[in-house]
């Protein structure tokens, strides 16, 4: 399952500025994006980069994933740091030298930055092994954007074996560069897909809808009911949202189609709400369909659960930032994002924490995630790698003392 790759030439960090190392890495990744579970060149580049600095890479995991273990000079537990490596199927429209060269695929969610930061963490920790009480595993995961996503595949291949806690980052263009967004408890929502098919058995004439089963009209009744589920069938104090994003039906202007289909997502910050809404979506669609004479089929694609940050792990990050940067670098996130992160899957096995990394310092770096012009302030790469290396060492120090 795991093989090892080590490059013959070994580089070091001595007398080199980390930013000068990481910026070209990020730009190479940005210019050469690949979508989930097809990140073969990305994987090769990460392996060769890590190996060139003397790190031993364990691969493959989950087809294109990998990990490196930085073993400290002192005994202790294992903590992990996760990076995602896949890109999105969106066109990059920026006018920069490192714009995507893979038409229709682009790193517009910051995964290239996440990977680069992970490489920086590994290099820094590898050069500081005498200060490490335990082991730090840095791992690189494919297909964060897909459903089913890459995290369960990495877990199945043993990436959490021996790990007692796991950390991760996400770039955030709504925060200024140098700010780190911290939050305990729910920090993202779950994300699950639903599809609803309304079946009439035959078409009808638009002049005589009373003699037919109007699948489009029935669809509108079901969709309207869906939009009323949040806060009526679920606890209004628990954030949730249902969004219908696609609708497909007939082609003629005067024919009531025999079938209509629509679908979307529902997102929740609590798993109990997730189960409630899933049941109500199915019950509502089938019940209304039968009321108006149609058969209704409902199916779901389960995505990531909510990311729920561990209080103690967030406290370690906070202390590390306060001690080395200052309180001005901390942004306390007031409410969870309704976006999703498959990092949540790892938290079903071990405690973890996800941190937002401010990446905006200009209009060019203010575009939101998934925008075709998305870019980052690259000075955050080395600074964030240093922050995480200190935090991970601090975590192991505190665990050793405890």
N, C-alpha and C positions, 0 to 999 in steps of 0.2 A: 504493500500500500504506500509506503514512504520510501523515497530514494533520496540520495544526497548529491548535491552539486557544489563543487568548490572550484573557483577559478584559480589558475596558477599564479597570477600576479596579485599581490596583496598591497593595498594602499593603506594609508593611515590618516588620521585627522590632524596630526601634528603640523603646526604652522599653516593651517588652512582655515579660512573663514567658512563656517557652516553654510551661510547664505550662498556663497559662491559654489558650493557643492549642490545644494538643494534646488536652487532656481532652475538650472539647466535640466535637472531630473523632472521637475514639474512641467516644464515646457515641452520636453520630449513626450511625456505621458499625455499632455493636453493635445498635442499635434497628432497623436496616434491612438485615438480612442477605439475601444472594442466593447460590444454589448455583452450582456451576461452569459457566462459559460462558454464564451468564444474569445476570451482574453488571452489567447496563446502567446502573442508577441509581447503583450503587457507582462505576462507572467515570466517570460524569458528575460525581459529587461530587468525586472525586479530581482530575479535570482542572480543574474550576472552582476548587477550593481552591488548587492549585499555580499556576494562571494568575493568580489574584488577587494573588499575591505576586511577579508578574513573571517567572515561569518559563515557558519555551516547552515545551509538551507535544507529544510525537510519538505519534500514535495514529491508528487502532487497530493493535495488535499482538495476534495470536491472538484475534481477535474483540473482546474487552473489555479487553485489556491495553494498557499504554502505557509510555513512558519519558521521563525528562528528563535532559539532559546539562548539568552544571554545568562550564563551561569556565573554567579558571583563567587568571590574568593571566600565567602563565609556561608555557612549552612543557613537555610531558612526556607520558607514556603515559596510557592509560585504564584505570581500575579501576571495577568495577561493584558495586552493592549491590541485592539482590533482595528484594522483598516479595510475599507472596501475599494475594489479596483475596477468596477464596471462603469460603462458610460451609458448615455441615453440615446435613443433613436430620434434625435433632433438635429437639425442643421445648425452649424455654428456660423453666425453672420458677422462676427467681429472682424475688424481690419487690423490684425496683429500678425507678427511673423510666425507665431506659434499656433495660429488658427488650425482647427482640425483639417487633416488631409484625407480623412475617411468620410466621404460624402454621406450626409444623412445621419452621422453618428458624432456625438460630441460630449465632452465632460462639462456639463452644465449644472451639475449638482455638487461639484467640489470633490469628487472622489479622487481625482488626480492629486489634489492638495492633501487629502487624507492619507493617500499612499505615500506621498513625499514626506509628510510629517512622520509617518511610521518608519520610513527608512532613516530619517534623521534621528529618531528615538533610538533605533537599534544601533546606529553608529556611535552615538554619544554613550550609551550604556556599555557598549563593547569596549570603549576606551576608559571606562570607569569601573571595571569589574572589581577592583580592590575595595570599592565602597558599597558593594551590593551584598546584602545578607539574604541570599536565596536565589531565585531564578525569575527573570522576566521573559515571558513569551510574547513576541510581537508576531501577529498573524495577519495574513492578507487574504481577504475573502472575495470570491466572485459573486456576481448576480445579486447584489443587494436590491436592485430595482425590480426584479422579477417576482412572479407568483407561480409556483412556489419558489422561494428565494434561496440564497446560498448558505445562510446561517445554519439551517438544519442539516445540510449536507456536510458542512465543516464539523458540526457536532458529531455526526455519525462516523466521521473519519477520525474522531478522537482529539479534536483540537483543544477541548477543555479537560482532557485527562490530567489530573494532578493540579489543576488550576483552582484557586480558592476565591478569586475575585477577578473581574474584567472591566476595563475602561475603554472608552472610545470618544471620538470628537466628531462634530459636524460643523462645517463652515457656515457662517451666518452673515449674509451681506446687509442685514438690518442693524448690525452692531458695528461700531467703529473698530478699526484695527487696534489691537492691544487690549480689548475687552474680552473677558471670558464669562459666558453666561452659565450661571449655576442655578440648580433647582433640586430640591428633594421631592420625593414622591413622583407622581406622573409627570413626565416631561414631554411625551408625545402620545398620540392616540393609536389605537388599533386601526387597521385598514383591511376591510373585507369587501369583495365584489359580489354583486347579485345580478342575475339575469332572470327576466320574467317573459314567458311566451304565452300569448293568448291565442287559443285555437278555436275557430268557429266551425270547421269542417267543410264549409263551402263559402263562396263569395256571395255578395249581394248587390242590389242596384241602389245607387245613391239617391234615387227618387223615392224609394220605398224602404227606408231603414227599419221600419216597424215589422217588415217581413223577413228581416235578416238578423244575424248576430254581428253587431258592429264592433269589430275588434279594436279599432282606433278609439272609439268612444269609451269602451270598457277600459282601455289602457289609461285614458285620462282620468277615469274615476279611481283607478288603483293608484296612479301616480299622485293624485291629489290627497288620497288617504295616507300614502307614505309620508308626505311632507308634514302631516299632523301627528305622526307617531312620537317624535321626540318631544319630551316634556308632557305628554299625555299618557303614554304607555310606559315611558321610562322616567326615572327620577330627574326632575328639572335641575337639581343641584349637581348632577353628574354630566359634564359636557359631552355632547354627541351631535353628529350631523349626518343627515342622509342627503346625498346628491345624485340626481338622475342625469346621466351624461350622454346617453345614446338612445335613439328611437328609430326603429326601422319598421316599415309597413309596405303597403302596395305601391304600384307605379301609375295606375290609371287615375284620372281625375273624377271618374264617374262610377267607380267600382269599389265597394266595401271589401277590403282584402280578407281572405280566409285566415290570415295569421298576422299578428303584430308582435314585436319584441322590443323591450327596452331594458336598460340596465344602468348600474352605477355603483357607488360605494356607500358603505356606512362606516362611521368612525366613532370610536368611544375611548374615553380615558379610563374606564373600569371594565373589567371582564364580565362582571355581572350585568352591566348595561348591554354589553356586546351580545350576550346570550338572549336577553330580553328582546332586543331589536331583531335579531335573526328570526326568532320564533314569530314575532308579530308581522314581519315582512312576509313570511310564508303564509301565515294564516289569513292575513288581510287580502293578499292577492288571490288565493284560491277561493275564499269566501265570496268576494265581489264578483269574480269570474263566474262562479256557479249561479249567483243571483241573477246575472244577466245572460245566462245560457251558454257560456263558453267554458272550455277546459283550460286550465292554467297550469303551467309547469314552472317551477321555481328552482334554480340551482345556485350554489354559492362556491366561490373560490376563497379559501381562507388565507389571509395575509398575516402580517405581523401583529402580535398583541401589543398593548401599550408598553412603552419603556417606563419603568418605575425605578427611579434612582434611589439607591441605598443611602440612608442618611449618613452613616459612618464613612462611606467612601467619598461622598461629597465633602465631608468635613476635612478629610485628608487633603483634597485639592485646594479647598479654601485656605487651610493653614499654610500650604506650600506657596500659594500665590501671595498671601499676606506677608510671609517671611522674606520672600525674594523679590517681589515686584511692588506690592503695596495695595491697599484697599481700593485705590482708584481703578485698578484693573478688573475688579469684580462687578458684574452686573447680575443682580438677583432677578431671575426670570419670574414675573408675577403670575402668569397663567401658562398652562401647557399648550404646546402646538397641536393642532389637529392633523398635522402631517404624521407620517408613520416612518419607522426605522426598524429594519429587521434585526438590528442589534438586540431587540427585545427578546428574541428567541433564546439567547444565551442566558438571560436572566431567569429562565425557568430552571436552570441548573445551579447557577452561582450568583451571588450578588454582583451588581455592577453599577456604573454611572456613565452617563453621556453628557458631554460638555459642549456648549456652543462656542465657536471660535469667531470673534469679530473679524471681518475681512474687508471692510469698506473704508477707503480713505480718499475717494474721488467719485465724480459722476460715473466714470467708467467701471468702477467696482461696486456700484450701488444697485445694479440690476438684480432682481430677485432670482432665487433658485429656479432652474429650468428655463429661464429666459434665454433666447438665442444669442444674446449679447453678454451673458454672464461671464464675469472675470473676477479675479481676486487681487488684493494687495499682497504681493509675494513676500514682503518683509515679515509677514506673520509665520511663514514656514519655519524658519530657524528659531524664532522666539518661542513658538508653540512646542517645537521639539525639545527645547531646553526646559520649558515649563513641565512637560510631561516626564522627562527623564528625572528631574528633581522630585516630582510627585511620586513616581514609581519607586524610587529609592527610599523616599520617606515612608511610603506605605510598608515596605518590607522592614524598615527600621522599627516602626511602631509595632508591627506584628512580632518581631523578634523580642522586643522589650516586653510585650504583653505575655 
